[in-house]
Amino acid sequence: MASYFRGYSPSASMPSSTAGASFSSIHIPSFLDVSSPTTTWLCTTGAVLVSLLVLEQAVYRQKKQHLPGDKWTIPLIGKFADSMKPTMEGYMKQWNSGALSAISVFNIFIVMASSNEFSRKILNSPTHAEPCLVYSAKQVLQPDNWVFLTGKVHVEYRRVLNTLFTRKALSLYTGIQDAIARKHLSQWLTDAVSDPSPKEIMMTARNLNMETSLRVFCGNHIPDEATVEISEKYWFITQALELVNFPLALPGTKIYNAIKARKIAHAWLELAAKNSKIAMAQGAEPECMLDEWVRLLADPAYKGRKDFSDREMALVVFSFLFASQDAMSSGLIYGFQHLADHPDILAKIRDEQDGVRAGDVEKPMTVEMLEQMPYLMAFVKESMRVKPPVTMVPYKTIKPFPITNDYTVPANSMVIPSFYNSLHDASVFPDPDSLIPERWLDPNSSANANPKNYLVFGAGPHRCIGVEYAMMNMALVLANASVLMNWEHEITPESDKVQIIATLFPKDGCRLKFTPRHA
Ligand code: HEM
């Protein structure tokens, strides 16, 4: 063995060009020279990197323990690729892998809860977990937005905002909602005359929702150009709502574009708050949500805070836009699709409309009229059960959260209550994938006996503040559409597939052909 090496010793015969040269004179690239500072640096860096990668795996496995989920996480990025292009099939696989399961994205440890018990436990444990929304939300909503408040401060702030959704306030909004819905539906019909082929309603329904929201919230305190501009730019915000996004707001990134869009919207909303205060100070009657809020603040009987700056009001209104635009659009688009695919249900809705409106299809909708439409409301509820706009809400643990006897979610993890399995639980909703509004009309049905399963609007201290308004708006638009127009669904191979853009949408954008009902 020794002789073998000896044959390759530096003193062995060398090609003539190097023979006789000393070993030290042979050029060795610095990165191979163990004595060079570069090599030392490279070795150290390599060792540190390897240690970090090993540590990353060890930490992941230590946090995950026995939960279902990958045994190893992809270094640094984890399941980032999956979170960029989420699919229903992927989520279902995850939800069905266990009532609790683990993943990691960019070293954020995530526990997904898919059962009703665990999802509700997370939503109702404010001392252990609080909403964190998606990663980009803080940058888009701004860190001092009220939606990031927690605990007692959140409860108190929300108490003031609840007054914007009372029955009296909702009655003020229905007139605006009705007028805007009719304006848009009429435009849809006009557009269908010039081109009668089926069209995706993805963007047209979003525009309807956006103008409705802006006019309900801001009335005429912003010009028409503002509603158009906000509507157009808002798509950038929707696109930035991925579960985990590229963290830096560098030019060209989705978050950068979303922040730019928010700045435009925020400037208009601040102007609306200012104009509302001026109008109300001049003795105008409340015509929108901001007016109602300003009136309330000036009421001598009011016991809450009175110092809401224009900026703070704009932040609140923006939070409502942020929370409602995608969810309402998803709910409405599936509402149209479900009715087109179930003419029997649409016929029952029309019968109910005829009864309440006494044949007058031009009669503006009121809260009282909506209260006389139980079948329509049951349909809206059922449509969102079958295709819940929001399938999950990210929360984060603020301290170790002993969610079961044998598993504690570590502090600073994401915990994601998911709603889909609760809403499709066959023991509560027999034939769970079928659209059956009647299940909500029988007071003794298992659906009505288990309200805890209806998680479409979440649960606990952060349950959707706009639930009644949202239900009412969807019902109002569909009621008006049902009496004013017919629509046919062009069914494509993608119609029943779901795409996730923050909320759920039919993958083909829902292609409908509209014609007037009473031509
Ligand atoms: C179909 C429409 C809607 C759906 C499906 C929906 C669903 C949800 C869900 C699942 C949550 C999270 C609840 C939780 O963490 O437990 C939520 C929160 C919220 N929603 Fe909605 N929402 C809708 C419409 C609206 C509308 C129209 C508004 C306002 C006008 C609104 C305002 C909010 C706000 C402000 C929160 C946060 C509440 C808090 O943290 O206290 N949402 N919504």
Boltz pocket constraint, residues with backbone or C-beta under 6 A from the ligand:
constraints:
  - pocket:
      binder: B
      contacts: [[A, 123], [A, 131], [A, 147], [A, 158], [A, 319], [A, 320], [A, 321], [A, 323], [A, 324], [A, 327], [A, 328], [A, 331], [A, 389], [A, 390], [A, 393], [A, 455], [A, 456], [A, 457], [A, 458], [A, 459], [A, 460], [A, 461], [A, 462], [A, 463], [A, 464], [A, 465], [A, 466], [A, 467], [A, 469], [A, 470], [A, 471]]
      max_distance: 6.0
